[in-house]
Amino acid sequence: MDIIILPDAGTAAVLAARLISRALTDKPRLVLGLATGRTMEDVYRRLVEMHREENLDFSGCATFNLDEYVGLPADCPESYRQYMERHLFQHVNLKSGNTRLPDGVSVDLETE
């Protein structure tokens, strides 16, 4: 593993987006593990820009998120599903069936 120290969060977001872009270009069926939260918003914004301006193609990749609020349905504006929709999914050509987040209202949360 390489540790890269950069001067600020914006520079780190640019590098992270470029690394994801390169990996996705090299392996179109890439599986991405995605995070939520303010730290990732700049990375997702840059990936959306790359999709629009450089034709970065998300159509073959799949995504996984590990977090969801227990008790929140996927269509709740405060859910992590909606967070991902707002910040990335609805802005790129990701197939909705290729995005996976836990079900916050599952009757079996342990299995979920």
Beta strands, then each sheet from edge to edge (+ up, - down):
strand 1: 31-34
strand 2: 62-65
strand 3: 99-100
sheet 1: 1+ 2+ 3+
end
